[in-house]
Amino acid sequence: MEQLERNDIASLMEKLGDYKGEIPQLPTLNDNAKKEMYAFAYNLYERGKYEDATNFFQLLTLLDTYARRNWMGLGATLQMNQEYAKAAEAYAFAAILDKDDPFAHMYAAECFSSQDKIAEAMQALNSAEITAKADKKYVKVLSRIVLLREAWNKRGKVK
């Protein structure tokens, strides 16, 4: 079954890669199918098959553009593949879709730090902090933000 789905997604991604001004008609999926596809993509991610997971998350962002979790999944897979600039872009979309969740900002900060873009990393970390302070359920996130700043200071990246 995995091979059939992989062939289907490869075919769709190939069609999208040939885009020359007209987007091919994308299939419409019901909510249950989207959940199953997300679960499949997440399973690939959990198994370390980041390239395959990236393909599925890319498709999910096309099919369900306003679902934050699809953008977070895409960002995570790209980050694991060390495609930090693309991952930060995916996290930016996720942050736009849920302005009350600090995680997208924090993960984007990690991506910027991995590229030695410390000014951007600190800006993203500051956004994560502001967002986390707005809701008490993110107390642990605030602790992680402090740890990230300290680690970057110890590495001599932030003065």
N, CA, C and O atoms as a GROMACS GRO file, in nm:
protein
  636
    1MET      N    1   0.082  -0.119   0.000
    1MET     CA    2   0.000   0.000   0.000
    1MET      C    3   0.086   0.126   0.000
    1MET      O    4   0.056   0.223  -0.069
    2GLU      N    5   0.196   0.124   0.080
    2GLU     CA    6   0.285   0.240   0.085
    2GLU      C    7   0.342   0.271  -0.053
    2GLU      O    8   0.355   0.389  -0.088
    3GLN      N    9   0.378   0.169  -0.130
    3GLN     CA   10   0.435   0.192  -0.263
    3GLN      C   11   0.334   0.255  -0.356
    3GLN      O   12   0.369   0.345  -0.432
    4LEU      N   13   0.209   0.211  -0.351
    4LEU     CA   14   0.105   0.268  -0.435
    4LEU      C   15   0.088   0.416  -0.402
    4LEU      O   16   0.082   0.499  -0.493
    5GLU      N   17   0.079   0.449  -0.274
    5GLU     CA   18   0.062   0.588  -0.235
    5GLU      C   19   0.185   0.672  -0.275
    5GLU      O   20   0.171   0.787  -0.317
    6ARG      N   21   0.303   0.615  -0.262
    6ARG     CA   22   0.424   0.686  -0.298
    6ARG      C   23   0.425   0.715  -0.448
    6ARG      O   24   0.466   0.823  -0.491
    7ASN      N   25   0.380   0.618  -0.529
    7ASN     CA   26   0.372   0.640  -0.673
    7ASN      C   27   0.270   0.748  -0.706
    7ASN      O   28   0.294   0.832  -0.793
    8ASP      N   29   0.156   0.745  -0.637
    8ASP     CA   30   0.054   0.846  -0.660
    8ASP      C   31   0.107   0.985  -0.625
    8ASP      O   32   0.087   1.080  -0.701
    9ILE      N   33   0.173   0.996  -0.513
    9ILE     CA   34   0.224   1.128  -0.474
    9ILE      C   35   0.337   1.172  -0.565
    9ILE      O   36   0.348   1.290  -0.596
   10ALA      N   37   0.420   1.078  -0.607
   10ALA     CA   38   0.528   1.114  -0.698
   10ALA      C   39   0.471   1.167  -0.830
   10ALA      O   40   0.522   1.263  -0.886
   11SER      N   41   0.364   1.103  -0.877
   11SER     CA   42   0.300   1.148  -1.000
   11SER      C   43   0.242   1.288  -0.984
   11SER      O   44   0.257   1.373  -1.072
   12LEU      N   45   0.176   1.312  -0.872
   12LEU     CA   46   0.119   1.444  -0.848
   12LEU      C   47   0.229   1.549  -0.834
   12LEU      O   48   0.217   1.659  -0.889
   13MET      N   49   0.335   1.516  -0.762
   13MET     CA   50   0.444   1.612  -0.744
   13MET      C   51   0.511   1.641  -0.878
   13MET      O   52   0.554   1.754  -0.902
   14GLU      N   53   0.520   1.540  -0.964
   14GLU     CA   54   0.578   1.560  -1.097
   14GLU      C   55   0.491   1.657  -1.177
   14GLU      O   56   0.543   1.747  -1.244
   15LYS      N   57   0.361   1.640  -1.170
   15LYS     CA   58   0.270   1.732  -1.240
   15LYS      C   59   0.286   1.874  -1.187
   15LYS      O   60   0.288   1.970  -1.265
   16LEU      N   61   0.298   1.888  -1.056
   16LEU     CA   62   0.316   2.021  -0.998
   16LEU      C   63   0.451   2.080  -1.037
   16LEU      O   64   0.463   2.201  -1.054
   17GLY      N   65   0.552   1.994  -1.052
   17GLY     CA   66   0.683   2.040  -1.094
   17GLY      C   67   0.683   2.091  -1.237
   17GLY      O   68   0.767   2.173  -1.274
   18ASP      N   69   0.589   2.043  -1.315
   18ASP     CA   70   0.578   2.089  -1.455
   18ASP      C   71   0.491   2.213  -1.468
   18ASP      O   72   0.459   2.254  -1.580
   19TYR      N   73   0.452   2.271  -1.358
   19TYR     CA   74   0.364   2.388  -1.358
   19TYR      C   75   0.421   2.499  -1.446
   19TYR      O   76   0.536   2.542  -1.430
   20LYS      N   77   0.339   2.543  -1.540
   20LYS     CA   78   0.380   2.651  -1.629
   20LYS      C   79   0.264   2.748  -1.647
   20LYS      O   80   0.222   2.777  -1.759
   21GLY      N   81   0.213   2.798  -1.536
   21GLY     CA   82   0.107   2.898  -1.543
   21GLY      C   83  -0.031   2.845  -1.515
   21GLY      O   84  -0.123   2.924  -1.492
   22GLU      N   85  -0.050   2.715  -1.515
   22GLU     CA   86  -0.181   2.659  -1.486
   22GLU      C   87  -0.164   2.544  -1.388
   22GLU      O   88  -0.093   2.448  -1.416
   23ILE      N   89  -0.229   2.555  -1.276
   23ILE     CA   90  -0.217   2.453  -1.173
   23ILE      C   91  -0.308   2.337  -1.209
   23ILE      O   92  -0.426   2.357  -1.238
   24PRO      N   93  -0.256   2.215  -1.205
   24PRO     CA   94  -0.342   2.100  -1.234
   24PRO      C   95  -0.450   2.088  -1.128
   24PRO      O   96  -0.432   2.132  -1.014
   25GLN      N   97  -0.562   2.030  -1.164
   25GLN     CA   98  -0.671   2.010  -1.069
   25GLN      C   99  -0.626   1.916  -0.959
   25GLN      O  100  -0.588   1.802  -0.985
   26LEU      N  101  -0.630   1.965  -0.835
   26LEU     CA  102  -0.591   1.882  -0.722
   26LEU      C  103  -0.712   1.805  -0.671
   26LEU      O  104  -0.824   1.855  -0.675
   27PRO      N  105  -0.689   1.684  -0.623
   27PRO     CA  106  -0.802   1.608  -0.569
   27PRO      C  107  -0.855   1.674  -0.442
   27PRO      O  108  -0.782   1.742  -0.370
   28THR      N  109  -0.982   1.652  -0.416
   28THR     CA  110  -1.043   1.700  -0.293
   28THR      C  111  -1.052   1.582  -0.197
   28THR      O  112  -1.101   1.475  -0.234
   29LEU      N  113  -1.005   1.602  -0.077
   29LEU     CA  114  -1.008   1.496   0.023
   29LEU      C  115  -1.103   1.533   0.135
   29LEU      O  116  -1.110   1.649   0.175
   30ASN      N  117  -1.176   1.435   0.186
   30ASN     CA  118  -1.260   1.462   0.302
   30ASN      C  119  -1.172   1.469   0.426
   30ASN      O  120  -1.054   1.435   0.421
   31ASP      N  121  -1.229   1.513   0.537
   31ASP     CA  122  -1.150   1.532   0.659
   31ASP      C  123  -1.085   1.403   0.706
   31ASP      O  124  -0.971   1.405   0.753
   32ASN      N  125  -1.155   1.291   0.694
   32ASN     CA  126  -1.099   1.165   0.737
   32ASN      C  127  -0.977   1.127   0.653
   32ASN      O  128  -0.876   1.080   0.707
   33ALA      N  129  -0.986   1.148   0.522
   33ALA     CA  130  -0.872   1.117   0.434
   33ALA      C  131  -0.753   1.207   0.467
   33ALA      O  132  -0.638   1.161   0.465
   34LYS      N  133  -0.779   1.334   0.497
   34LYS     CA  134  -0.671   1.426   0.534
   34LYS      C  135  -0.604   1.380   0.664
   34LYS      O  136  -0.481   1.384   0.676
   35LYS      N  137  -0.685   1.335   0.760
   35LYS     CA  138  -0.629   1.287   0.887
   35LYS      C  139  -0.544   1.162   0.864
   35LYS      O  140  -0.436   1.149   0.922
   36GLU      N  141  -0.592   1.073   0.780
   36GLU     CA  142  -0.516   0.952   0.751
   36GLU      C  143  -0.385   0.984   0.678
   36GLU      O  144  -0.281   0.926   0.707
   37MET      N  145  -0.392   1.077   0.585
   37MET     CA  146  -0.272   1.115   0.512
   37MET      C  147  -0.172   1.182   0.606
   37MET      O  148  -0.051   1.158   0.597
   38TYR      N  149  -0.221   1.265   0.696
   38TYR     CA  150  -0.134   1.329   0.795
   38TYR      C  151  -0.069   1.222   0.883
   38TYR      O  152   0.051   1.226   0.908
   39ALA      N  153  -0.149   1.127   0.930
   39ALA     CA  154  -0.096   1.020   1.015
   39ALA      C  155   0.011   0.941   0.942
   39ALA      O  156   0.113   0.903   1.001
   40PHE      N  157  -0.011   0.916   0.814
   40PHE     CA  158   0.088   0.844   0.734
   40PHE      C  159   0.217   0.925   0.722
   40PHE      O  160   0.326   0.871   0.739
   41ALA      N  161   0.204   1.055   0.694
   41ALA     CA  162   0.321   1.142   0.682
   41ALA      C  163   0.396   1.150   0.815
   41ALA      O  164   0.518   1.144   0.818
   42TYR      N  165   0.321   1.162   0.923
   42TYR     CA  166   0.382   1.171   1.055
   42TYR      C  167   0.455   1.041   1.089
   42TYR      O  168   0.563   1.043   1.148
   43ASN      N  169   0.396   0.928   1.050
   43ASN     CA  170   0.460   0.799   1.072
   43ASN      C  171   0.592   0.790   0.996
   43ASN      O  172   0.692   0.741   1.050
   44LEU      N  173   0.593   0.838   0.874
   44LEU     CA  174   0.718   0.842   0.797
   44LEU      C  175   0.823   0.927   0.869
   44LEU      O  176   0.939   0.888   0.878
   45TYR      N  177   0.779   1.042   0.920
   45TYR     CA  178   0.868   1.132   0.995
   45TYR      C  179   0.925   1.059   1.117
   45TYR      O  180   1.045   1.062   1.142
   46GLU      N  181   0.837   0.994   1.192
   46GLU     CA  182   0.879   0.923   1.313
   46GLU      C  183   0.978   0.810   1.282
   46GLU      O  184   1.064   0.779   1.364
   47ARG      N  185   0.966   0.751   1.165
   47ARG     CA  186   1.056   0.642   1.125
   47ARG      C  187   1.184   0.695   1.061
   47ARG      O  188   1.268   0.616   1.018
   48GLY      N  189   1.200   0.827   1.054
   48GLY     CA  190   1.322   0.884   0.999
   48GLY      C  191   1.325   0.890   0.848
   48GLY      O  192   1.431   0.912   0.789
   49LYS      N  193   1.212   0.871   0.784
   49LYS     CA  194   1.204   0.878   0.637
   49LYS      C  195   1.162   1.020   0.599
   49LYS      O  196   1.051   1.045   0.552
   50TYR      N  197   1.255   1.112   0.621
   50TYR     CA  198   1.223   1.254   0.610
   50TYR      C  199   1.191   1.299   0.468
   50TYR      O  200   1.104   1.384   0.449
   51GLU      N  201   1.260   1.245   0.371
   51GLU     CA  202   1.233   1.285   0.233
   51GLU      C  203   1.092   1.244   0.191
   51GLU      O  204   1.018   1.322   0.130
   52ASP      N  205   1.054   1.121   0.224
   52ASP     CA  206   0.918   1.074   0.194
   52ASP      C  207   0.815   1.156   0.271
   52ASP      O  208   0.713   1.196   0.216
   53ALA      N  209   0.843   1.180   0.397
   53ALA     CA  210   0.750   1.260   0.480
   53ALA      C  211   0.736   1.401   0.423
   53ALA      O  212   0.626   1.456   0.422
   54THR      N  213   0.847   1.458   0.377
   54THR     CA  214   0.842   1.592   0.318
   54THR      C  215   0.748   1.593   0.199
   54THR      O  216   0.668   1.686   0.185
   55ASN      N  217   0.755   1.493   0.114
   55ASN     CA  218   0.667   1.487  -0.002
   55ASN      C  219   0.520   1.486   0.040
   55ASN      O  220   0.437   1.556  -0.019
   56PHE      N  221   0.488   1.407   0.141
   56PHE     CA  222   0.349   1.401   0.186
   56PHE      C  223   0.306   1.532   0.251
   56PHE      O  224   0.195   1.580   0.227
   57PHE      N  225   0.392   1.591   0.333
   57PHE     CA  226   0.355   1.717   0.396
   57PHE      C  227   0.342   1.830   0.292
   57PHE      O  228   0.256   1.917   0.307
   58GLN      N  229   0.424   1.827   0.189
   58GLN     CA  230   0.409   1.926   0.082
   58GLN      C  231   0.273   1.911   0.016
   58GLN      O  232   0.204   2.010  -0.009
   59LEU      N  233   0.234   1.789  -0.012
   59LEU     CA  234   0.104   1.765  -0.072
   59LEU      C  235  -0.008   1.810   0.022
   59LEU      O  236  -0.105   1.872  -0.021
   60LEU      N  237   0.006   1.778   0.150
   60LEU     CA  238  -0.095   1.819   0.246
   60LEU      C  239  -0.110   1.971   0.254
   60LEU      O  240  -0.221   2.022   0.269
   61THR      N  241   0.002   2.043   0.244
   61THR     CA  242  -0.009   2.190   0.247
   61THR      C  243  -0.080   2.243   0.124
   61THR      O  244  -0.142   2.350   0.129
   62LEU      N  245  -0.073   2.170   0.013
   62LEU     CA  246  -0.148   2.210  -0.106
   62LEU      C  247  -0.296   2.176  -0.094
   62LEU      O  248  -0.383   2.253  -0.135
   63LEU      N  249  -0.324   2.060  -0.037
   63LEU     CA  250  -0.462   2.014  -0.027
   63LEU      C  251  -0.539   2.078   0.088
   63LEU      O  252  -0.661   2.093   0.081
   64ASP      N  253  -0.467   2.116   0.192
   64ASP     CA  254  -0.530   2.174   0.312
   64ASP      C  255  -0.440   2.287   0.362
   64ASP      O  256  -0.376   2.276   0.467
   65THR      N  257  -0.438   2.393   0.286
   65THR     CA  258  -0.344   2.504   0.306
   65THR      C  259  -0.356   2.569   0.444
   65THR      O  260  -0.257   2.617   0.499
   66TYR      N  261  -0.476   2.572   0.499
   66TYR     CA  262  -0.497   2.644   0.624
   66TYR      C  263  -0.484   2.558   0.749
   66TYR      O  264  -0.520   2.601   0.858
   67ALA      N  265  -0.432   2.437   0.734
   67ALA     CA  266  -0.410   2.349   0.848
   67ALA      C  267  -0.266   2.370   0.899
   67ALA      O  268  -0.170   2.330   0.833
   68ARG      N  269  -0.254   2.431   1.013
   68ARG     CA  270  -0.125   2.462   1.073
   68ARG      C  271  -0.037   2.338   1.088
   68ARG      O  272   0.083   2.343   1.064
   69ARG      N  273  -0.098   2.229   1.129
   69ARG     CA  274  -0.018   2.109   1.155
   69ARG      C  275   0.054   2.059   1.029
   69ARG      O  276   0.161   2.000   1.039
   70ASN      N  277  -0.004   2.081   0.913
   70ASN     CA  278   0.063   2.041   0.789
   70ASN      C  279   0.190   2.122   0.768
   70ASN      O  280   0.293   2.068   0.728
   71TRP      N  281   0.184   2.251   0.797
   71TRP     CA  282   0.301   2.338   0.782
   71TRP      C  283   0.406   2.305   0.888
   71TRP      O  284   0.526   2.310   0.860
   72MET      N  285   0.361   2.272   1.009
   72MET     CA  286   0.456   2.232   1.114
   72MET      C  287   0.525   2.101   1.076
   72MET      O  288   0.645   2.086   1.097
   73GLY      N  289   0.448   2.007   1.021
   73GLY     CA  290   0.507   1.881   0.977
   73GLY      C  291   0.607   1.902   0.866
   73GLY      O  292   0.715   1.842   0.865
   74LEU      N  293   0.572   1.988   0.771
   74LEU     CA  294   0.665   2.019   0.663
   74LEU      C  295   0.791   2.084   0.717
   74LEU      O  296   0.902   2.047   0.678
   75GLY      N  297   0.774   2.179   0.807
   75GLY     CA  298   0.891   2.244   0.867
   75GLY      C  299   0.980   2.146   0.940
   75GLY      O  300   1.102   2.152   0.928
   76ALA      N  301   0.919   2.056   1.015
   76ALA     CA  302   0.997   1.957   1.092
   76ALA      C  303   1.076   1.864   1.000
   76ALA      O  304   1.192   1.834   1.027
   77THR      N  305   1.012   1.817   0.892
   77THR     CA  306   1.084   1.727   0.802
   77THR      C  307   1.198   1.798   0.731
   77THR      O  308   1.307   1.743   0.713
   78LEU      N  309   1.172   1.920   0.689
   78LEU     CA  310   1.278   1.998   0.624
   78LEU      C  311   1.391   2.029   0.721
   78LEU      O  312   1.509   2.024   0.684
   79GLN      N  313   1.356   2.059   0.844
   79GLN     CA  314   1.459   2.087   0.945
   79GLN      C  315   1.544   1.963   0.970
   79GLN      O  316   1.666   1.974   0.983
   80MET      N  317   1.483   1.847   0.975
   80MET     CA  318   1.559   1.724   0.995
   80MET      C  319   1.649   1.693   0.876
   80MET      O  320   1.753   1.629   0.892
   81ASN      N  321   1.612   1.739   0.759
   81ASN     CA  322   1.696   1.723   0.638
   81ASN      C  323   1.795   1.837   0.623
   81ASN      O  324   1.862   1.848   0.521
   82GLN      N  325   1.804   1.921   0.724
   82GLN     CA  326   1.895   2.035   0.727
   82GLN      C  327   1.868   2.135   0.614
   82GLN      O  328   1.960   2.203   0.568
   83GLU      N  329   1.744   2.142   0.571
   83GLU     CA  330   1.701   2.244   0.475
   83GLU      C  331   1.639   2.357   0.556
   83GLU      O  332   1.518   2.380   0.553
   84TYR      N  333   1.726   2.428   0.627
   84TYR     CA  334   1.682   2.522   0.729
   84TYR      C  335   1.606   2.642   0.674
   84TYR      O  336   1.510   2.687   0.737
   85ALA      N  337   1.645   2.695   0.562
   85ALA     CA  338   1.575   2.811   0.506
   85ALA      C  339   1.432   2.774   0.468
   85ALA      O  340   1.338   2.849   0.498
   86LYS      N  341   1.415   2.660   0.404
   86LYS     CA  342   1.281   2.615   0.367
   86LYS      C  343   1.198   2.582   0.491
   86LYS      O  344   1.079   2.611   0.497
   87ALA      N  345   1.262   2.522   0.590
   87ALA     CA  346   1.192   2.489   0.714
   87ALA      C  347   1.142   2.616   0.782
   87ALA      O  348   1.029   2.621   0.830
   88ALA      N  349   1.226   2.719   0.787
   88ALA     CA  350   1.186   2.845   0.850
   88ALA      C  351   1.066   2.906   0.777
   88ALA      O  352   0.978   2.964   0.840
   89GLU      N  353   1.062   2.893   0.645
   89GLU     CA  354   0.947   2.942   0.568
   89GLU      C  355   0.821   2.866   0.605
   89GLU      O  356   0.714   2.925   0.621
   90ALA      N  357   0.831   2.734   0.618
   90ALA     CA  358   0.715   2.654   0.655
   90ALA      C  359   0.666   2.693   0.794
   90ALA      O  360   0.546   2.704   0.818
   91TYR      N  361   0.760   2.713   0.886
   91TYR     CA  362   0.722   2.756   1.021
   91TYR      C  363   0.658   2.895   1.020
   91TYR      O  364   0.570   2.922   1.101
   92ALA      N  365   0.700   2.981   0.929
   92ALA     CA  366   0.640   3.114   0.919
   92ALA      C  367   0.492   3.102   0.880
   92ALA      O  368   0.408   3.173   0.935
   93PHE      N  369   0.461   3.013   0.786
   93PHE     CA  370   0.321   2.991   0.750
   93PHE      C  371   0.242   2.940   0.871
   93PHE      O  372   0.130   2.984   0.896
   94ALA      N  373   0.302   2.846   0.945
   94ALA     CA  374   0.235   2.792   1.063
   94ALA      C  375   0.209   2.903   1.167
   94ALA      O  376   0.103   2.906   1.229
   95ALA      N  377   0.305   2.992   1.184
   95ALA     CA  378   0.289   3.101   1.280
   95ALA      C  379   0.177   3.195   1.239
   95ALA      O  380   0.104   3.246   1.324
   96ILE      N  381   0.163   3.218   1.112
   96ILE     CA  382   0.055   3.303   1.061
   96ILE      C  383  -0.081   3.238   1.089
   96ILE      O  384  -0.178   3.306   1.122
   97LEU      N  385  -0.087   3.107   1.074
   97LEU     CA  386  -0.214   3.036   1.091
   97LEU      C  387  -0.256   3.023   1.236
   97LEU      O  388  -0.375   3.005   1.264
   98ASP      N  389  -0.162   3.032   1.330
   98ASP     CA  390  -0.196   3.026   1.473
   98ASP      C  391  -0.105   3.122   1.547
   98ASP      O  392   0.004   3.086   1.590
   99LYS      N  393  -0.152   3.244   1.562
   99LYS     CA  394  -0.070   3.348   1.624
   99LYS      C  395  -0.050   3.328   1.774
   99LYS      O  396   0.032   3.396   1.835
  100ASP      N  397  -0.124   3.235   1.834
  100ASP     CA  398  -0.115   3.214   1.978
  100ASP      C  399  -0.022   3.099   2.018
  100ASP      O  400  -0.009   3.070   2.137
  101ASP      N  401   0.041   3.035   1.923
  101ASP     CA  402   0.127   2.921   1.952
  101ASP      C  403   0.273   2.960   1.927
  101ASP      O  404   0.309   2.997   1.816
  102PRO      N  405   0.357   2.950   2.030
  102PRO     CA  406   0.497   2.994   2.018
  102PRO      C  407   0.590   2.894   1.948
  102PRO      O  408   0.702   2.930   1.914
  103PHE      N  409   0.545   2.771   1.928
  103PHE     CA  410   0.636   2.668   1.878
  103PHE      C  411   0.692   2.698   1.739
  103PHE      O  412   0.810   2.676   1.714
  104ALA      N  413   0.609   2.748   1.649
  104ALA     CA  414   0.657   2.777   1.514
  104ALA      C  415   0.771   2.878   1.518
  104ALA      O  416   0.871   2.864   1.447
  105HIS      N  417   0.756   2.981   1.602
  105HIS     CA  418   0.862   3.083   1.616
  105HIS      C  419   0.989   3.020   1.673
  105HIS      O  420   1.100   3.049   1.627
  106MET      N  421   0.972   2.934   1.773
  106MET     CA  422   1.089   2.875   1.838
  106MET      C  423   1.164   2.783   1.741
  106MET      O  424   1.287   2.785   1.736
  107TYR      N  425   1.092   2.702   1.665
  107TYR     CA  426   1.158   2.613   1.570
  107TYR      C  427   1.224   2.692   1.457
  107TYR      O  428   1.330   2.655   1.407
  108ALA      N  429   1.159   2.801   1.416
  108ALA     CA  430   1.221   2.887   1.315
  108ALA      C  431   1.351   2.945   1.370
  108ALA      O  432   1.450   2.956   1.297
  109ALA      N  433   1.350   2.983   1.497
  109ALA     CA  434   1.472   3.036   1.560
  109ALA      C  435   1.585   2.932   1.553
  109ALA      O  436   1.700   2.966   1.525
  110GLU      N  437   1.552   2.807   1.579
  110GLU     CA  438   1.653   2.700   1.571
  110GLU      C  439   1.709   2.690   1.429
  110GLU      O  440   1.829   2.671   1.410
  111CYS      N  441   1.620   2.703   1.330
  111CYS     CA  442   1.664   2.696   1.190
  111CYS      C  443   1.759   2.812   1.157
  111CYS      O  444   1.862   2.793   1.094
  112PHE      N  445   1.721   2.931   1.200
  112PHE     CA  446   1.807   3.047   1.175
  112PHE      C  447   1.942   3.031   1.244
  112PHE      O  448   2.045   3.064   1.187
  113SER      N  449   1.940   2.980   1.367
  113SER     CA  450   2.065   2.958   1.439
  113SER      C  451   2.153   2.857   1.366
  113SER      O  452   2.275   2.874   1.360
  114SER      N  453   2.093   2.754   1.311
  114SER     CA  454   2.168   2.653   1.237
  114SER      C  455   2.233   2.709   1.112
  114SER      O  456   2.329   2.652   1.060
  115GLN      N  457   2.181   2.821   1.064
  115GLN     CA  458   2.238   2.888   0.946
  115GLN      C  459   2.330   3.003   0.988
  115GLN      O  460   2.378   3.079   0.904
  116ASP      N  461   2.355   3.016   1.118
  116ASP     CA  462   2.433   3.127   1.175
  116ASP      C  463   2.371   3.263   1.145
  116ASP      O  464   2.443   3.363   1.134
  117LYS      N  465   2.240   3.268   1.133
  117LYS     CA  466   2.167   3.393   1.116
  117LYS      C  467   2.111   3.432   1.254
  117LYS      O  468   1.991   3.417   1.281
  118ILE      N  469   2.200   3.480   1.338
  118ILE     CA  470   2.167   3.500   1.478
  118ILE      C  471   2.068   3.614   1.498
  118ILE      O  472   1.982   3.605   1.586
  119ALA      N  473   2.076   3.720   1.421
  119ALA     CA  474   1.980   3.830   1.437
  119ALA      C  475   1.838   3.780   1.410
  119ALA      O  476   1.746   3.811   1.485
  120GLU      N  477   1.822   3.701   1.302
  120GLU     CA  478   1.691   3.646   1.270
  120GLU      C  479   1.648   3.544   1.377
  120GLU      O  480   1.531   3.538   1.414
  121ALA      N  481   1.744   3.466   1.425
  121ALA     CA  482   1.714   3.368   1.529
  121ALA      C  483   1.663   3.437   1.655
  121ALA      O  484   1.565   3.393   1.715
  122MET      N  485   1.729   3.544   1.694
  122MET     CA  486   1.687   3.616   1.814
  122MET      C  487   1.551   3.682   1.794
  122MET      O  488   1.470   3.686   1.887
  123GLN      N  489   1.525   3.733   1.676
  123GLN     CA  490   1.395   3.793   1.647
  123GLN      C  491   1.285   3.686   1.659
  123GLN      O  492   1.180   3.712   1.719
  124ALA      N  493   1.308   3.571   1.602
  124ALA     CA  494   1.210   3.462   1.610
  124ALA      C  495   1.194   3.415   1.755
  124ALA      O  496   1.083   3.384   1.799
  125LEU      N  497   1.304   3.408   1.828
  125LEU     CA  498   1.299   3.368   1.968
  125LEU      C  499   1.222   3.470   2.051
  125LEU      O  500   1.146   3.434   2.141
  126ASN      N  501   1.242   3.598   2.022
  126ASN     CA  502   1.166   3.703   2.091
  126ASN      C  503   1.017   3.691   2.063
  126ASN      O  504   0.934   3.710   2.152
  127SER      N  505   0.982   3.659   1.938
  127SER     CA  506   0.840   3.638   1.903
  127SER      C  507   0.784   3.518   1.979
  127SER      O  508   0.671   3.523   2.028
  128ALA      N  509   0.862   3.412   1.989
  128ALA     CA  510   0.818   3.295   2.064
  128ALA      C  511   0.795   3.331   2.211
  128ALA      O  512   0.698   3.288   2.272
  129GLU      N  513   0.885   3.410   2.266
  129GLU     CA  514   0.874   3.449   2.406
  129GLU      C  515   0.749   3.534   2.431
  129GLU      O  516   0.675   3.511   2.526
  130ILE      N  517   0.726   3.632   2.345
  130ILE     CA  518   0.608   3.717   2.359
  130ILE      C  519   0.480   3.634   2.351
  130ILE      O  520   0.388   3.653   2.430
  131THR      N  521   0.477   3.543   2.256
  131THR     CA  522   0.360   3.458   2.237
  131THR      C  523   0.342   3.365   2.357
  131THR      O  524   0.230   3.345   2.404
  132ALA      N  525   0.450   3.307   2.406
  132ALA     CA  526   0.443   3.213   2.518
  132ALA      C  527   0.398   3.283   2.646
  132ALA      O  528   0.326   3.224   2.727
  133LYS      N  529   0.441   3.405   2.666
  133LYS     CA  530   0.404   3.479   2.787
  133LYS      C  531   0.256   3.512   2.793
  133LYS      O  532   0.203   3.543   2.900
  134ALA      N  533   0.189   3.506   2.680
  134ALA     CA  534   0.046   3.539   2.675
  134ALA      C  535  -0.042   3.426   2.729
  134ALA      O  536  -0.161   3.448   2.753
  135ASP      N  537   0.014   3.307   2.749
  135ASP     CA  538  -0.066   3.194   2.796
  135ASP      C  539   0.017   3.110   2.892
  135ASP      O  540   0.126   3.065   2.858
  136LYS      N  541  -0.035   3.089   3.011
  136LYS     CA  542   0.038   3.018   3.116
  136LYS      C  543   0.071   2.873   3.079
  136LYS      O  544   0.161   2.813   3.138
  137LYS      N  545  -0.002   2.816   2.984
  137LYS     CA  546   0.026   2.677   2.948
  137LYS      C  547   0.161   2.661   2.877
  137LYS      O  548   0.207   2.549   2.856
  138TYR      N  549   0.224   2.773   2.840
  138TYR     CA  550   0.353   2.766   2.769
  138TYR      C  551   0.472   2.798   2.860
  138TYR      O  552   0.576   2.841   2.812
  139VAL      N  553   0.457   2.776   2.990
  139VAL     CA  554   0.564   2.804   3.085
  139VAL      C  555   0.690   2.725   3.049
  139VAL      O  556   0.801   2.779   3.056
  140LYS      N  557   0.674   2.599   3.010
  140LYS     CA  558   0.791   2.516   2.975
  140LYS      C  559   0.860   2.570   2.849
  140LYS      O  560   0.982   2.556   2.834
  141VAL      N  561   0.784   2.629   2.760
  141VAL     CA  562   0.843   2.688   2.640
  141VAL      C  563   0.933   2.805   2.679
  141VAL      O  564   1.040   2.823   2.622
  142LEU      N  565   0.888   2.883   2.776
  142LEU     CA  566   0.971   2.996   2.822
  142LEU      C  567   1.104   2.945   2.877
  142LEU      O  568   1.208   3.008   2.855
  143SER      N  569   1.101   2.834   2.948
  143SER     CA  570   1.225   2.776   3.000
  143SER      C  571   1.317   2.734   2.886
  143SER      O  572   1.438   2.755   2.893
  144ARG      N  573   1.260   2.676   2.783
  144ARG     CA  574   1.340   2.633   2.668
  144ARG      C  575   1.400   2.754   2.596
  144ARG      O  576   1.514   2.749   2.550
  145ILE      N  577   1.324   2.862   2.587
  145ILE     CA  578   1.374   2.985   2.523
  145ILE      C  579   1.496   3.036   2.598
  145ILE      O  580   1.595   3.076   2.538
  146VAL      N  581   1.488   3.034   2.730
  146VAL     CA  582   1.602   3.078   2.813
  146VAL      C  583   1.723   2.989   2.786
  146VAL      O  584   1.835   3.038   2.772
  147LEU      N  585   1.700   2.858   2.780
  147LEU     CA  586   1.809   2.764   2.754
  147LEU      C  587   1.872   2.786   2.616
  147LEU      O  588   1.994   2.780   2.602
  148LEU      N  589   1.788   2.812   2.516
  148LEU     CA  590   1.842   2.840   2.382
  148LEU      C  591   1.930   2.965   2.383
  148LEU      O  592   2.039   2.965   2.327
  149ARG      N  593   1.881   3.071   2.447
  149ARG     CA  594   1.962   3.194   2.455
  149ARG      C  595   2.095   3.168   2.524
  149ARG      O  596   2.200   3.213   2.479
  150GLU      N  597   2.089   3.095   2.635
  150GLU     CA  598   2.212   3.065   2.709
  150GLU      C  599   2.309   2.984   2.623
  150GLU      O  600   2.429   3.010   2.622
  151ALA      N  601   2.256   2.885   2.553
  151ALA     CA  602   2.342   2.801   2.468
  151ALA      C  603   2.407   2.884   2.358
  151ALA      O  604   2.525   2.868   2.329
  152TRP      N  605   2.330   2.972   2.297
  152TRP     CA  606   2.385   3.057   2.192
  152TRP      C  607   2.489   3.152   2.248
  152TRP      O  608   2.589   3.180   2.182
  153ASN      N  609   2.466   3.202   2.368
  153ASN     CA  610   2.565   3.289   2.432
  153ASN      C  611   2.694   3.214   2.460
  153ASN      O  612   2.803   3.267   2.438
  154LYS      N  613   2.683   3.090   2.507
  154LYS     CA  614   2.800   3.008   2.538
  154LYS      C  615   2.881   2.977   2.412
  154LYS      O  616   3.004   2.967   2.418
  155ARG      N  617   2.813   2.962   2.302
  155ARG     CA  618   2.882   2.935   2.175
  155ARG      C  619   2.943   3.062   2.119
  155ARG      O  620   3.013   3.059   2.018
  156GLY      N  621   2.917   3.174   2.185
  156GLY     CA  622   2.973   3.300   2.141
  156GLY      C  623   2.903   3.362   2.022
  156GLY      O  624   2.957   3.451   1.956
  157LYS      N  625   2.781   3.316   1.993
  157LYS     CA  626   2.711   3.367   1.878
  157LYS      C  627   2.633   3.496   1.908
  157LYS      O  628   2.607   3.574   1.817
  158VAL      N  629   2.597   3.517   2.033
  158VAL     CA  630   2.519   3.635   2.070
  158VAL      C  631   2.597   3.713   2.172
  158VAL      O  632   2.645   3.658   2.271
  159LYS      N  633   2.610   3.841   2.149
  159LYS     CA  634   2.686   3.923   2.242
  159LYS      C  635   2.595   4.006   2.326
  159LYS      O  636   2.642   4.083   2.411
   0.00000   0.00000   0.00000
